[in-house]
Amino acid sequence: MRITADAPLVHCNTLRLPARAEWCASVGTPAELAEALAFARSRALPVCVLGGGSNVVLRERIPGCVLLMRMQGEDVLEHGDAVVRLRVAAGTCWHDFVLACHARGWYGLENLALIPGTVGAAPVQNIGAYGVELAAFVEEVGAVDRATGERCTFTRADCCFAYRHSIFKGELAERTVITDVTFRLPLDAAVQADYPALRAALDGAADPTPAEVLRAVLAIRRQRLPDPQRLPNVGSFFHNPVLERARFESLRTRHPDVVHWADGERVKLAAAWLVEQAGGKAMREGAARVHERQALVLVNDGDATATEVLELARRIAAAVAARFGVELRIEPAIYG
Ligand SMILES: Cc1cc2nc3c(=O)[nH]c(=O)nc-3n(C[C@H](O)[C@H](O)[C@H](O)COP(=O)(O)OP(=O)(O)OC[C@H]3O[C@@H](n4cnc5c(N)ncnc54)[C@H](O)[C@@H]3O)c2cc1C
């Protein structure tokens, strides 16, 4: 394995920001991971882990050692009558994995198709889409402690999964490298098709099959979301804010149209609606702008910098706070 100094990262992040890493290693095996962590430890360098770079904002220079997670492969641990359990390496492409499971009759992940990035990053923010979250299918997450190089495992309960959150974004942020994820997938074809946009795309099908759900999810995403290969972006830039019910009711008296849905005892607001109402769609900062169809997606029109992207995000959040008194939180991790 080569550990390169002053390495360009423009092709390692889907916003195509022109960052450079002080040091960079492409990690394809557990031995290479151990070697890269030992290198960082020997020079007291901070470690930054990247999968597909589809949920990060990289500033100009990333200090320390960037690890590009490229470990591949899977082990089927159990193929029972009702479930299959399999361990998948962190560098595996998430979308390819979803398609491969579906093709083998291992169901459940269809709603999460076309989410860019790697299997190893999926637990970090508990990826979710169209009414399904990764957490439902995780049995265990395997990781290595960045400081000691020791292997550790986390059960689903240990992971503290929540909306776009887990222990890997909280208490253990920047402390582990996820090396593998063990999934438990059902073999029956029960699907989750209640999400309104998905239900609409399924055109009222009474009992949709996993294949129909997959087709609908692919169609919705291709129609609604800009392809980062053509128009660099990191998907939703802001979380949907979650409010206590009393605070929501007070907001609703002032803004009766506020788009929302129940989230247990609390209420989740549609961040895209808030941004749109606050005039976000017209905002631009240098080559960074808000996507014309998706108010939550900030795109790079060519030579945007991290400073421009983050300034644009700050202005949007300020406009939403001024109009609604609601705080927007940024979803991607910011490095450098
Ligand atoms: C067009 C588009 C649509 C998207 N749609 C969705 C969506 O519907 N739902 C959703 O939840 N997300 C969505 N995302 C966000 C993103 O795809 C996911 O968060 C994805 O899991 C990020 O994977 P990645 O490999 O690119 O991670 P990266 O961007 O490389 O990293 C993200 C974070 O995870 C950490 N990380 C990555 N790999 C590891 C590892 N092996 N060990 C420890 N830490 C690690 C990084 O340090 C960083 O903090 C979308 C993004 C885009 C561009």
The ligand as an SDF file (V2000), in Angstrom:
LIG
                    3D

 53 58  0  0  0  0  0  0  0  0999 V2000
  -27.5910   12.2530   -4.7300 C   0  0  0  0  0  0  0  0  0  0  0  0
  -27.4900   11.8200   -3.2690 C   0  0  0  0  0  0  0  0  0  0  0  0
  -28.5870   11.2590   -2.6530 C   0  0  0  0  0  0  0  0  0  0  0  0
  -28.5200   10.8320   -1.3190 C   0  0  0  0  0  0  0  0  0  0  0  0
  -29.6240   10.2900   -0.7530 N   0  0  0  0  0  0  0  0  0  0  0  0
  -29.5890    9.8770    0.5340 C   0  0  0  0  0  0  0  0  0  0  0  0
  -30.7420    9.2870    1.1390 C   0  0  0  0  0  0  0  0  0  0  0  0
  -31.7770    9.1150    0.5090 O   0  0  0  0  0  0  0  0  0  0  0  0
  -30.6490    8.8990    2.4310 N   0  0  0  0  0  0  0  0  0  0  0  0
  -29.5030    9.0610    3.1580 C   0  0  0  0  0  0  0  0  0  0  0  0
  -29.4890    8.6650    4.3280 O   0  0  0  0  0  0  0  0  0  0  0  0
  -28.3900    9.5980    2.6120 N   0  0  0  0  0  0  0  0  0  0  0  0
  -28.4050   10.0220    1.3230 C   0  0  0  0  0  0  0  0  0  0  0  0
  -27.2890   10.5860    0.7620 N   0  0  0  0  0  0  0  0  0  0  0  0
  -26.0790   10.7880    1.5910 C   0  0  0  0  0  0  0  0  0  0  0  0
  -24.9970    9.6980    1.4150 C   0  0  0  0  0  0  0  0  0  0  0  0
  -25.1370    9.0310    0.1830 O   0  0  0  0  0  0  0  0  0  0  0  0
  -25.0250    8.6690    2.5440 C   0  0  0  0  0  0  0  0  0  0  0  0
  -24.8510    9.3130    3.7790 O   0  0  0  0  0  0  0  0  0  0  0  0
  -23.9430    7.6000    2.3860 C   0  0  0  0  0  0  0  0  0  0  0  0
  -24.0830    6.6080    3.3700 O   0  0  0  0  0  0  0  0  0  0  0  0
  -22.5240    8.1760    2.4370 C   0  0  0  0  0  0  0  0  0  0  0  0
  -21.6400    7.1470    2.0480 O   0  0  0  0  0  0  0  0  0  0  0  0
  -20.1490    7.4600    1.6370 P   0  0  0  0  0  0  0  0  0  0  0  0
  -19.4490    6.1560    1.5070 O   0  0  0  0  0  0  0  0  0  0  0  0
  -20.1240    8.3350    0.4480 O   0  0  0  0  0  0  0  0  0  0  0  0
  -19.6370    8.2240    2.9280 O   0  0  0  0  0  0  0  0  0  0  0  0
  -18.6410    9.4770    3.0180 P   0  0  0  0  0  0  0  0  0  0  0  0
  -19.3100   10.6780    2.4370 O   0  0  0  0  0  0  0  0  0  0  0  0
  -17.3130    9.1160    2.4830 O   0  0  0  0  0  0  0  0  0  0  0  0
  -18.5450    9.6480    4.6060 O   0  0  0  0  0  0  0  0  0  0  0  0
  -19.6670   10.0990    5.3440 C   0  0  0  0  0  0  0  0  0  0  0  0
  -19.3060   10.0590    6.8370 C   0  0  0  0  0  0  0  0  0  0  0  0
  -19.1120    8.6980    7.2340 O   0  0  0  0  0  0  0  0  0  0  0  0
  -17.7730    8.5010    7.6920 C   0  0  0  0  0  0  0  0  0  0  0  0
  -17.3390    7.1920    7.1790 N   0  0  0  0  0  0  0  0  0  0  0  0
  -17.3890    6.7560    5.8970 C   0  0  0  0  0  0  0  0  0  0  0  0
  -16.9520    5.4770    5.8240 N   0  0  0  0  0  0  0  0  0  0  0  0
  -16.6140    5.1230    7.0900 C   0  0  0  0  0  0  0  0  0  0  0  0
  -16.0770    3.9450    7.6740 C   0  0  0  0  0  0  0  0  0  0  0  0
  -15.8210    2.8440    6.9440 N   0  0  0  0  0  0  0  0  0  0  0  0
  -15.8250    3.9430    9.0070 N   0  0  0  0  0  0  0  0  0  0  0  0
  -16.0880    5.0350    9.7680 C   0  0  0  0  0  0  0  0  0  0  0  0
  -16.5890    6.1780    9.2760 N   0  0  0  0  0  0  0  0  0  0  0  0
  -16.8540    6.2120    7.9490 C   0  0  0  0  0  0  0  0  0  0  0  0
  -16.9670    9.6570    7.1350 C   0  0  0  0  0  0  0  0  0  0  0  0
  -15.8400    9.9140    7.9450 O   0  0  0  0  0  0  0  0  0  0  0  0
  -17.9900   10.7650    7.1500 C   0  0  0  0  0  0  0  0  0  0  0  0
  -18.0860   11.3040    8.4450 O   0  0  0  0  0  0  0  0  0  0  0  0
  -27.3240   11.0090   -0.5800 C   0  0  0  0  0  0  0  0  0  0  0  0
  -26.2050   11.5810   -1.2160 C   0  0  0  0  0  0  0  0  0  0  0  0
  -26.2770   11.9770   -2.5520 C   0  0  0  0  0  0  0  0  0  0  0  0
  -25.0800   12.5520   -3.2290 C   0  0  0  0  0  0  0  0  0  0  0  0
  1  2  1  0
  2  3  1  0
  2 52  2  0
  3  4  2  0
  4  5  1  0
  4 50  1  0
  5  6  2  0
  6  7  1  0
  6 13  1  0
  7  8  2  0
  7  9  1  0
  9 10  1  0
 10 11  2  0
 10 12  1  0
 12 13  2  0
 13 14  1  0
 14 15  1  0
 14 50  1  0
 15 16  1  0
 16 17  1  0
 16 18  1  0
 18 19  1  0
 18 20  1  0
 20 21  1  0
 20 22  1  0
 22 23  1  0
 23 24  1  0
 24 25  2  0
 24 26  1  0
 24 27  1  0
 27 28  1  0
 28 29  2  0
 28 30  1  0
 28 31  1  0
 31 32  1  0
 32 33  1  0
 33 34  1  0
 33 48  1  0
 34 35  1  0
 35 36  1  0
 35 46  1  0
 36 37  1  0
 36 45  1  0
 37 38  2  0
 38 39  1  0
 39 40  1  0
 39 45  2  0
 40 41  1  0
 40 42  2  0
 42 43  1  0
 43 44  2  0
 44 45  1  0
 46 47  1  0
 46 48  1  0
 48 49  1  0
 50 51  2  0
 51 52  1  0
 52 53  1  0
M  END
$$$$
